[in-house]
Amino acid sequence: MAGSLMRSLDAGYTALVIGASGGIGRALADQFAQDGNCARVVRLSRRKDGLDITDEETVLSAAVSLAAEEFDIILCATGALTIDGVGPEKSIRQISQASMMAQFAVNAAGPALILKHFAPRLAKRKRVIFAALSARIGSIGDNTLGGWISYRSSKAALNQIVHTAAIEVSRNNPASVLVAVHPGSVMTSLSEPFSSGHERLEPDDAANRILRMLDNLQPNDTGGFFAYDGTSILW
């Protein structure tokens, strides 16, 4: 690969991808592995490491196992659209308390636990990046279609979590960048049932675009919500 994907980070930077067994997470980790300026990439997932973001003990255990390490970039590539066979609602009549709580557990509370236990693993006193995969559909201002209430709301909550955490982290490290990211429509099992008529990106292409977008963000962008192409998304 010519040059470095992350020119804004120090040469020999270290990366951590959480959710690295999923389509986008695996592609992101592979991009780091191919980048000659990345000294180390750590991959964590529920499938291979038992890190279940809905179980704080497993999140804590994973963080403790990396207590001696610092990372320049951490990506939380977790999320779910269909949980236990239940997909997005088409109407408010289909709202289920249990299904909504499951969406919030995976898409909002889970990344919040990642922030709680892994933000301390970010390197100190230099540029660092933390990004969580959100979704454009979590935008309140951009919602003109309705539907998908639980998923939309869980991603909107995630955006608030990232925004709030960014304020706190920047107090100790003004060079930090914490953002929510819309990866686009990607060819993964998550989007497959809902992809009819929609153009989708290959995972490697999406991952490359996401990393190049993150590389261009500045500390004053921290707390923002960005698409893979660098455009800012309405809250």
C-alpha positions as CSV (number, residue, x, y, z in Angstrom):
1,M,0.0,0.0,0.0
2,A,1.5,3.3,-1.1
3,G,2.0,5.7,1.8
4,S,0.1,5.6,5.1
5,L,-3.6,5.6,5.6
6,M,-3.2,7.6,8.8
7,R,-0.8,10.3,8.0
8,S,-2.1,12.4,11.0
9,L,-0.9,9.7,13.4
10,D,2.7,9.1,14.5
11,A,4.7,6.7,12.4
12,G,4.5,3.3,14.1
13,Y,1.0,4.0,15.3
14,T,-1.1,1.3,17.1
15,A,-4.7,0.4,16.3
16,L,-7.5,-1.5,18.0
17,V,-10.6,-2.7,16.2
18,I,-13.5,-3.9,18.4
19,G,-16.0,-6.0,16.4
20,A,-13.2,-7.2,14.1
21,S,-15.1,-10.4,13.1
22,G,-17.8,-8.5,11.3
23,G,-17.8,-7.4,7.7
24,I,-16.7,-3.8,8.3
25,G,-14.6,-4.5,11.4
26,R,-12.6,-7.2,9.6
27,A,-12.0,-4.9,6.6
28,L,-10.9,-2.0,8.9
29,A,-8.4,-4.3,10.7
30,D,-7.1,-5.6,7.4
31,Q,-6.5,-2.1,6.2
32,F,-4.4,-1.4,9.3
33,A,-2.5,-4.7,8.8
34,Q,-1.6,-3.6,5.2
35,D,-0.5,-0.1,6.3
36,G,3.3,-0.1,6.7
37,N,3.1,2.7,9.2
38,C,0.9,0.7,11.6
39,A,3.1,-1.0,14.1
40,R,0.4,-3.2,15.6
41,V,-3.3,-3.9,15.1
42,V,-5.3,-5.7,17.8
43,R,-8.5,-7.3,16.8
44,L,-11.3,-8.1,19.4
45,S,-14.7,-9.6,18.9
46,R,-17.3,-11.7,20.6
47,R,-16.8,-14.6,18.2
48,K,-13.1,-15.0,18.7
49,D,-12.4,-13.3,22.1
50,G,-15.7,-13.5,24.0
51,L,-16.0,-9.7,24.1
52,D,-19.8,-9.2,24.4
53,I,-20.6,-5.5,24.5
54,T,-23.9,-6.3,26.3
55,D,-21.9,-7.9,29.1
56,E,-19.8,-5.4,31.0
57,E,-17.7,-8.1,32.6
58,T,-16.4,-9.3,29.3
59,V,-15.7,-5.7,28.2
60,L,-13.7,-5.0,31.4
61,S,-11.8,-8.3,31.0
62,A,-10.8,-7.4,27.5
63,A,-9.7,-3.9,28.6
64,V,-7.7,-5.3,31.5
65,S,-5.9,-7.7,29.2
66,L,-4.6,-4.7,27.3
67,A,-3.8,-2.6,30.3
68,A,-0.2,-2.3,29.4
69,E,-0.9,-1.0,25.9
70,E,-1.8,2.4,24.5
71,F,-3.5,2.9,21.2
72,D,-3.4,5.8,18.7
73,I,-6.7,4.8,17.1
74,I,-9.6,2.7,18.4
75,L,-12.5,1.8,16.2
76,C,-15.8,0.4,17.7
77,A,-17.3,-1.5,14.7
78,T,-20.1,-3.2,16.5
79,G,-23.8,-2.9,16.0
80,A,-26.9,-4.8,15.0
81,L,-30.0,-4.2,12.9
82,T,-31.9,-7.5,13.4
83,I,-31.7,-9.0,16.9
84,D,-33.0,-12.4,17.8
85,G,-34.8,-12.5,14.4
86,V,-36.6,-9.2,15.0
87,G,-35.9,-6.6,12.4
88,P,-36.8,-2.9,12.2
89,E,-40.4,-1.8,12.8
90,K,-42.4,-0.4,9.9
91,S,-44.9,1.3,12.2
92,I,-45.3,2.4,15.8
93,R,-47.8,-0.3,16.2
94,Q,-45.0,-2.8,15.9
95,I,-42.9,-1.4,18.8
96,S,-41.9,-4.0,21.3
97,Q,-40.3,-3.1,24.7
98,A,-38.1,-6.1,24.7
99,S,-36.9,-5.5,21.1
100,M,-36.3,-1.8,21.7
101,M,-34.3,-2.5,24.8
102,A,-32.2,-5.1,22.9
103,Q,-31.4,-2.5,20.2
104,F,-30.3,0.0,22.9
105,A,-28.2,-2.6,24.6
106,V,-26.3,-3.4,21.4
107,N,-26.2,-0.1,19.6
108,A,-26.0,2.4,22.5
109,A,-25.1,1.0,25.9
110,G,-22.6,-1.4,24.4
111,P,-20.4,1.3,22.7
112,A,-20.8,3.4,25.9
113,L,-19.2,0.5,27.8
114,I,-16.4,0.4,25.2
115,L,-15.8,4.0,25.8
116,K,-15.8,3.6,29.5
117,H,-13.2,0.8,29.6
118,F,-11.2,1.5,26.4
119,A,-10.9,5.3,26.3
120,P,-8.3,5.1,29.0
121,R,-6.3,2.9,26.6
122,L,-5.9,5.9,24.2
123,A,-2.4,7.4,24.1
124,K,-1.9,10.5,26.1
125,R,-0.8,14.0,25.1
126,K,-0.9,13.5,21.4
127,R,-3.3,13.0,18.5
128,V,-5.6,10.0,19.0
129,I,-8.8,8.9,17.3
130,F,-11.8,7.0,18.6
131,A,-14.6,6.3,16.2
132,A,-17.8,4.4,16.6
133,L,-19.9,3.1,13.7
134,S,-23.3,4.8,13.7
135,A,-25.7,5.2,10.9
136,R,-27.2,8.1,8.9
137,I,-30.6,6.7,9.9
138,G,-29.8,7.8,13.4
139,S,-30.0,11.4,12.4
140,I,-33.1,13.2,13.7
141,G,-32.7,16.2,11.4
142,D,-32.4,13.9,8.3
143,N,-35.4,11.7,9.1
144,T,-38.1,12.3,6.5
145,L,-39.3,8.7,6.1
146,G,-40.2,7.5,9.6
147,G,-40.2,3.9,10.6
148,W,-37.4,1.8,12.2
149,I,-38.0,3.6,15.5
150,S,-35.9,1.4,17.8
151,Y,-32.9,1.2,15.5
152,R,-33.0,4.9,14.7
153,S,-33.3,5.9,18.3
154,S,-30.5,3.6,19.5
155,K,-28.1,5.1,16.9
156,A,-29.3,8.6,17.9
157,A,-28.4,7.7,21.5
158,L,-25.0,6.5,20.3
159,N,-24.3,9.8,18.7
160,Q,-25.1,11.6,21.9
161,I,-22.9,9.2,23.9
162,V,-19.9,9.9,21.6
163,H,-20.5,13.6,21.6
164,T,-20.6,13.7,25.4
165,A,-17.5,11.5,25.8
166,A,-15.6,13.7,23.3
167,I,-16.1,16.7,25.6
168,E,-14.7,14.8,28.6
169,V,-11.7,13.2,26.7
170,S,-10.7,16.6,25.1
171,R,-10.3,18.2,28.6
172,N,-7.3,15.9,29.2
173,N,-6.2,15.6,25.6
174,P,-7.0,18.6,23.4
175,A,-5.6,16.7,20.4
176,S,-8.1,13.9,20.6
177,V,-10.8,13.2,18.0
178,L,-13.9,11.2,19.0
179,V,-16.6,10.8,16.4
180,A,-19.6,8.8,15.2
181,V,-19.3,7.5,11.7
182,H,-21.8,6.6,9.0
183,P,-20.0,3.9,7.0
184,G,-22.4,4.0,4.0
185,S,-24.4,1.1,2.7
186,V,-21.9,-1.8,2.9
187,M,-22.1,-5.4,1.6
188,T,-22.5,-7.1,4.9
189,S,-24.9,-9.6,6.5
190,L,-26.4,-6.7,8.5
191,S,-27.6,-4.8,5.4
192,E,-28.3,-7.7,3.1
193,P,-32.0,-8.1,3.9
194,F,-32.6,-4.4,3.3
195,S,-30.4,-3.8,0.3
196,S,-32.8,-4.2,-2.5
197,G,-32.4,-1.3,-4.9
198,H,-29.6,0.3,-3.0
199,E,-26.0,0.6,-4.2
200,R,-23.6,-0.9,-1.6
201,L,-19.8,-0.5,-1.1
202,E,-17.5,-3.4,-0.8
203,P,-16.2,-3.7,2.8
204,D,-12.6,-3.0,1.9
205,D,-13.6,0.1,-0.1
206,A,-15.8,1.4,2.8
207,A,-13.0,0.7,5.3
208,N,-10.5,2.6,3.2
209,R,-12.8,5.6,2.8
210,I,-13.6,5.6,6.5
211,L,-9.9,5.7,7.5
212,R,-9.0,8.4,5.0
213,M,-11.9,10.5,6.3
214,L,-10.8,10.0,9.9
215,D,-7.3,11.0,9.0
216,N,-8.5,14.4,7.7
217,L,-10.5,15.3,10.8
218,Q,-9.2,17.9,13.2
219,P,-9.5,18.3,17.0
220,N,-12.3,20.9,16.5
221,D,-14.3,18.1,14.7
222,T,-14.3,16.0,17.9
223,G,-17.8,15.0,19.0
224,G,-19.1,15.2,15.4
225,F,-21.1,12.9,13.2
226,F,-19.5,12.2,9.8
227,A,-20.2,10.1,6.8
228,Y,-17.5,8.0,5.2
229,D,-17.0,10.7,2.5
230,G,-16.2,13.4,5.1
231,T,-19.5,15.2,5.0
232,S,-21.0,16.2,8.3
233,I,-24.4,14.7,9.1
234,L,-27.3,16.5,10.9
235,W,-28.0,15.5,14.4
